[in-house]
Amino acid sequence: MAEPKRIVILGSTGSIGVQTLDVVRSHGERLNVVGLAAGSNAELVAQQAREFGVETVALADEQAAAGLADGPWRMLAGADGVCDLVDVAEPDLVVGAISGSAGLRSLMRALQAGVDCALANKEPLVVAGGIVTEAARKSGAQLLPVDSELSAIFQCMRGEQSAEVEKIMLTASGGPFSKLSMAELQEVTAEQALAHPTWRMGRKVTIDSATLANKGFEVFETMWLFGVQARQIEVVVHHQSIVHSLVEFQDSSVIAQLGLPDMRVPIQLALLYPDRAQNDLPRLSLAQAGSLTFAEPDTERFPCLRLALETARAGETYPAVLNGADEVAVYEFLAGRIGFMQIPALIEQALGEHESMHGASMADVVEADRWAREFVAARVAEA
């Protein structure tokens, strides 16, 4: 029997990280967790490290890391420590689940070293998709999607020719507010926005799902992972979250991937790829599911999706501004300092004021991200 695959999980205390460890528990004979990285949740990461016998742990928060220095593991600290974990642990696969653009550096470190990456966080491909995919191409590392919709496309494309793709249809649950009026959306609270009707996710991605920014970010992922243009991508609202995405080919055939909404399914596929392993997860019954409905998204009530589509077409450093502005606006909303509909308003202001840099090197991306964050923070402070 082959040696277990050595896994490093970047963002192990978040929703995806926790569910990834659920999958490892079910396939311990095939998966060996050799490194864990988190932000500041020292207590949880210590529990995880002890359970799985992890050799190396990293915390971005240096003060929190100091509290774990005496544990039975090698301790790394700070943003540099999280990146160094990729080298020190010598993994076969890195799971990138750090929320926001903070995960870009560690992802690039892994790809440049030729390590395959199971990518759960969208932001690296949003802000620097060309740079990320070029790093993977040069080193021969594989990018495996973990998002349910991107995993669905990946599965639909297995054995198919990219040149024969006519269109990719990304499904969106529509979030918790698909039936609210514009006036009602103005009054949405953070507590309401965090109550997603279908998926169990982290706070940031749950808010992005409610604004449909998350679906816009998936447009960037789709472009870069599958080599298609923004005009070839269509977003459709599918409240039941049974059809996770579809691919239409030039002969008019459409292939879809279906299943109950459970992130452990795409996580398992990414961890064990190219194998499909048996599990005890619930099975889909179409008879019980009943009707499956689809509708066009309303980009007037949910302008974050429109802004993402426009930005995908514009390219250059606009995507970095889109993401940076969104991260700060979501943070301010969760902190109670702005309203729900101010999130897209602030993003649109930032995009409108930004002077894009042609070429978009990594330095340009970092500078555009910094500018966008400061722009939004200043606008909130002025209000």
Secondary structure, DSSP 4 states (H G I P E B T S, - for coil): -PPPEEEEEETTTSHHHHHHHHHHHHTTTTEEEEEEEESS-HHHHHHHHHHHT-SEEEESSHHHHHTTTTSSSEEEEHHHHHHHHHHHS--SEEEE--SGGGGHHHHHHHHHTT-EEEE--SHHHHHHHHHHHHHHHHHT--EEE-SHHHHHHHHHTTT--GGGEEEEEEEE---TTTT--HHHHTT--HHHHT--SS----HHHHHHHHHTHHHHHHHHHHHHHHT--GGGEEEEE-TT--EEEEEEETTS-EEEEE--S-THHHHHHHHHTT------PPPP-HHHH-----B---TTT-HHHHHHHHHHHH-TTHHHHHHHHHHHHHHHHHTTSS-TTHHHHHHHHHHHH----TT--HHHHHHHHHHHHHHHHHHHHH-
